[in-house]
Amino acid sequence: MALIAPFRALRYNPAKIQHLEEVVTPPYDVIDLHAQAAFASKNPYNMIHLDLSKNFSADQLTEARYRQAKETFAKWQQEGVLVRDNEPTIYLYHTEYSLPSGKRLTRKGLLCLVQLAEFAEGVVKPHEKTFSGVTSDRLSLLDTCHAQFSPIFSLYSDAQGQIMALLESGRSAEPLASATDHDGCIHTIWGVTDPAILARVRALFAEKSLYIADGHHRYTTALQFRALMRERLGAVASDSLYNHTMMYLCGMEDPGLSVLPTHRLVRMPEPVALDGLMAKLEQSFIVEEVTGGTRETLVTEVLARMAENSGAATMFGLYHSQEDRCLLLTLRDGVIDEALGAKQPASLRELDVVILSDLIIERLLQLSHDRCVQESLVDYYSDPDTALDVAIKEGESSTGRSPLLFLMNPTLVSQVKRVADEGLVMPHKSTYFYPKLLTGLLLNKIVPEEKVPS
């Protein structure tokens, strides 16, 4: 099934860069223009200068952005800022972090190359759709620079923990790199080069499928790049670097693996009274108004009660900022099968994100998916405090819209696996695997004449 391989990663030279925090970044797709400027000002060797650049004005050719990245990438290697490891290596990648509750965890995974497989082959399985505009940009950058600057985050099943135990037994005595990100998460990497251990790990993965957690666009881009090289070269060998992509792999059973909820702020195009909305919701939900505190306290209480439920029932929080009122919604038995049974497979009907989008937003609020996209009626927030602030601010504005903040529970890893195994996809922003991987800890340089170690 999954064919993995060690590789010689390109890394920041510790003799040149003493503080990795100055040069690494989150993935490109979570960086806005303000954050980009902040990263660029940290250090002239910050990864933002390679992975994302919006410094060009609209009337300049897009290709100029990619050419600049290529020239910068070559310059950093010539200066010895980026250096390549000598031995083929699989890299252990630990991330120590805190959940919003304050609980401290360590997620453990590995970084390696994975041989590309089309989704139809069932080796690498997606759970989200991709958008062509995003992959077009990433393909141009990959084709121009011949390097992968950030890994794809995927999952595998290993209930006994054999793979991580093997890698931990052979890791380097000292970390190769460590950096603390802006959220206080500590990212640490060790190398594993023992050929016997690497062979055993590769054999174990040969029996497994991989499930993309984060990075669907990057994987689709890698497939497109391979197809492009096949057009140019006539063929791409199975052991070619063009036929592989850099991935971070984490066991589904890892106790440090966390999926956080992504809350939805829905902007009703016209003013909505909560009492009238409650009457509609009561057809499908047990509706309880939560009172007796500040809005922050109410939202915190609703989130706590949702978490305590532990999936025993489908629950949502709803905050109406214009009336400063908060509800707890509990789905009534049998409602979803009756409402969505003919429209959605069972594995999708059980997802909170599908119940919200198809039952609440589309049926009860009468907002079609197309309208939500065209009029930007739905925004997504991982931080409930930020979402609450935006809801309050928009509720006080004179736009004529009514912002409704829906508080969510996280999607379960088991649900991701089931949906992917059935060849289905979830709605946009269904999962938020936390923390995000860093861009810049390891880079995969694609050298045309090189072969992946056998």
N, C-alpha and C positions, 0 to 999 in steps of 0.2 A: 504494500500500500504506500505509505509515506516514505520517500527516499530522502534522507537528510545527509549532510556532509559537513565536515569541519571546513574552515576557511581562514585565510590570512587577513584579518581585519586591518583596516586603516584606522589609526587612533591619534588623538592629540599627544604630542611629544611632551612628557612631564618635565623635561629639561627646558622647554620653551613656554609651556602653559602650566603655571603652578596651581591655578584655581579654576577647575573645570566649570564651576558655577558661572563664570564669566562668559563661557563660550557655548554651553549646551542650551537647548531650548525644548519646549514641548513640541508635539507634532504640528506641522504647518497649518492644519485645518482648524486649530483652536487659537490661532494668533491673529488678532485684529491689527489695524494700522497703528494704534496707540502702543500696543505691546511690541510690535515690530520695531518701532522707533526706539523703545526702551532697550530692547535686546541689542540693536545695532550700536547704541551708545556705550554699552558695557565694555566691549572689546572689539578691536578691528578684526579679530579672528573668530568672532561669534558665528555660529552656524547659520544664522539668519541671512548672512551674505551669500550663502550657497543655496539653501533650501527654499528661500522665499525672498523675493525682492520686488517691492512695489515703488521703487524710486523713480521709475520712468514715467514721463507724462503720457497722456492718452494718445497723443499724436505720433509717438515714436513706435517703431516696429517692435512687436512682442519678442522677436528673436533676439533683440539686443539684451533683454533680461537674461536669457539663457546663455548667450555668449559671455556676458559678464561673469556669470556663475562658473562657467568652464575655465575662464582665464584665472579667476580667483582660486579655484580648486587646484589648478596646475601650479600656481605661484606658491600656495601654502605647502605643497609637497616639495617644491624646489627649495624652499626656505627651511625645510625640516620641521615645520610646525605640525604637519601630519606625517606620521611614519607608519610603515606596514610591519606587522608581526612576521617573524621569520618562519614559524612553524604553523602548519594547519591546526586549527584550534576550535574546539567547541567552548563557548563562554558561558559560565554560570552568571546569572544576573539576579541579584536579590534586591528587593525594594522594601525598605522599612518605612512604615507610614502609620498615620492615625486616622481612624474613621471619624465622622462628625460627632459620634458619641464619646470620643476620646480614647476608645480602645486601640491599643497598639498591636499591629500585625506585621508580619514579614511575608511577602509573596516571593516564591522561588521559581525561577524558570531558567531557560537556556537560550542562547543565541547561536544560530547555525544557518547553513544554507539548506533550502528545501527545493527539490526538483519540482518544476512547474507541472501542473496537471490542470486540464480544462475542468470546469465545474461538473460537466456531465460525466466525468470519469469517477466521481464520488470519492476521490482521495482528499481533496481540499474542498471543504463545504462552506458556503456563505450562509448568512442569515439576514442580510440586508441587500437592498438594491443599490446600484451605483448610478452616478450621473455623468454623462459624456463630457460635459464641460470641465469637470474636475480631472478626469482621466486624461483629457487632451493636454492640459497644462503639465501634469506629472510626466506624461510620455515625452513631451518636448524637453523637459529638464533631464530626464533619464537618458534620452537619446543623445543629447548634447554633451553631457558630462560623463557618461558611461560609469555611473556610480549610483548606489542606493544610499541615501543619507539617513534614512530612518527605517526601522524594522516594521514588519507586519506582526501584529499580535494575534497568535492563534492558540487554540486549546487542544489537548489530547486527553485520553482517559488512561489512567495508570493507578488503579485502586490500591495496589501494593506499594507504590512509590519506588519501584525498582530503578527507574531511569535517574531520578534525582539522587538516590543513594549511591549509584555508581559514580555519577559526576562529582558528588561531594567528596567521595573517597579519593579522587584523583586531582582535585583542584590545586592550583598553585598556592604556596604557603602565604604569600601576600597578595592583596588585591592588585589588579592591574590598573583599576581606576575607581574613583568614588566621587560622587557629587550630590549635593543637597539642593533640591529644586525650590521654587518660590513658595510651595506649600509645606516645606519642611520634610519632604520625603527624601530618604537617603537611598541613592541608587549605587550599587557596588557590583563590580565585575571581577571575576577570577577566570583564569585560563585552565583548560584541561587538554593536555596534548598526548597523554599515554595512548599509543595505538591500540592496545588491547581493550582499554575501556571504551575508546571511541568506536571500535568495531562492535562491541556488545551493545552499546547504545543504539547504533545504527540498525542492528539486527532487531532490536525491540521495536523501533519505530516502523520497521518494514511490515509490521502486523497491524498498524494503526491508521485511522483516518485523522485528519486535522480539521478543526473548526475555526474559521476566522472570527475573532472576537472584535478586533478593531483594525482597520486598514483595508477594507474591501476595495477602495479605490486604488490603493497601492498594489494590491495583488492583481487587479484587473489591468493596471498599467503594465505590470511585469509580463502578463500574458500578451498584451498588445506589442510590447517591445520585442518579445521572442518572435511573434508573427512578422514584425517589421524586419528583423534580421534574417528570417527565413526568405523573405522576398528579396533581400539584397544579396544574400549569400547562396541561395538555392537550397540550403539545408543547414540545420543546426544540430550538432552532435549531442547525444544525451548527456555527455560529461562536460559540455560547454558551460561557461558562466552565463551565457545568454539564456540557458535553459534552467536557471536557478534564481532564487530570490532569497533575501535575508529575512529570517523570521525569528521572533521571540516565541518560544513554546512554553506553555504553563499547563500543568496537570489540572484537570477539572476538579479533582479531589483535594487540591492543595488548600490547606486551612487558611492561607493568606490571600486567597483569591476573593476579590470583592466586586460586586456589581451594585452600583448606586442608582437610585431612581433619577429620572429626568422629568421634572415637573412641567406642566403646560400652562401657559398664559393664553387664554382664548379671548380675543377682542370681539365682542358682539357688535355688529355694525350699528345697532340701534339700542337705545336705553332698555334695560331689562330689570324688572322688579323681582326681587328674590322670592317673594311670596308666590308670585305666579310661576316662577321657575320651579319652586319646590313642589307645586301641584303636579307639574309634568314629571318631575323626578320620582315622585312617590308611586308612579305606575310601575316602576322597575326597581326602586331602591327603598330600603328602610332609611328614612331621613331623620337625623337627629341634629338639632341646633346646639352647638357648643358655646356656652356663655360663661361669664364670670371672670374676665381678665382682659388685659390689653390684647391687641391684635397679635402681637408677637407671642404672647402666652397661649392664646387660643390655637394658633398654628402649630406651636410646639406640642401642645396637648394632643391635637389631632394626629400629628405624625407619630407620636409615642403610642397612641392607641392602635394606629395602623400597624406599627412594628410589632406590638404585643400580639396582634392577631395571628402573626406567623403564617399567613396564607390560608388559614382555616376558612375564611370567606373573602370575597373580593370587596375591597374597601377603597374609597377615595375621600380626600378632603376637598372642600370647595370654599374658597374665600371670595366674598363679594365686597370689593374695596369701597364702592360708592355708598354702601349701606353699613360697612364695617361689621359684617356678620359672617360667621363661620359654620359650615355644616360638615357632618360626617355621614357619608353615603355607604350603605352596605347593600350589595346586590341581593335581590330576592332569588330564592331557589327557582330554577327552571326558566328564568327569564331569557338567558342568553341562547339556550338551545332553541327556544321558540322564536326569538327575534332574529338570530343570525344563523340558525341551523342550515338553511339552504344556501347561504351565502359564503360561509367560511368553514374550512375543515376544523375538526375538534381541537387540533393542536394550536390553532390560531384563536379559536373562540375562548380559550382559557386565559389568554394574555390580557392583562389589565390595559395595555396600550391599545389593543384592538377593541376592547369593550368601550374604552373612552372615545376612540375615534369613530367607531361604527355605530354604537348605540347612543352615546351621549351627544357627541358633536354633530354627527350626521342626521340621526333620527330625531332626537329630542330637541336639539338646538336648531335643526334644519339648516346646517351649514355643510355644503358638499365639500369633498376633498379639494376639488379643482378651485372652488371659490376661496377656500382657506389659503391655498398656495398663491393664487393670483392677487388677492388683496392683503396678503401677509397678516392673516388673522390669528395665527398661532406662532408663539415663540417658545423656546425650550430653555430650561434653566436647571442646572445640577444643584445649585445652591438655593435652598428655599428662602433664605433671608434676602438674597438679591431679587428673586422672583417677587417676594412680598413688597419690596421697595418699589419695584417697577409697577406693580399692580396699583399701589397707593398713588404713585405719581400720575399714572395715566388716568386713574379714577378721578383725580382732582382737576384734570385738564378739561378743556371745553371742546373735545373732538366729537362729542355726540355718541361715542362708543361706550360700552360697558365692559370693562375688563373682568374676567372670571379666572381666578387662579385655581387650577386643579392640582392637588397634591397627590403624588403617586408612590406606590411601592415599587421596588426594583423587580425587573424580570429575573427569573431564576436561571442558573446555568443549565439545569436539566431541561428547561423550556427551550433554550437556545439549541441544545443538542437535538431535541425532538423535532423542532421545526426544520433544522438543517438536514437531518436524516431523511425527512419526508420531501426534501427538495423544494421547500416553501421559503418565503421571505417575510420578515416582520415589517411593520411600519417604520418610517423614519424615526431615528432617535429612540429606539426601543431599549438599547443597552448602553450603559456607561461603565466600562471596566476601569476601576480606579485603583491605583494612580495610572496616569498616562505614562507611556515609555518616553524616555528622553531621546531627542535627536542629537547626535554628535558623540555619544559614548563610543560607538563602533560604526564604521562605514564599510560598505562592501564595494571595493573597486573592481570594475569589470574589465579585465584585460583580455582582449580578443583571442590571443594565442594560448592562454592558460586553460588548463583543464581542472575540473573539480577532483580533489583527491579520491582515489578509489578505496 
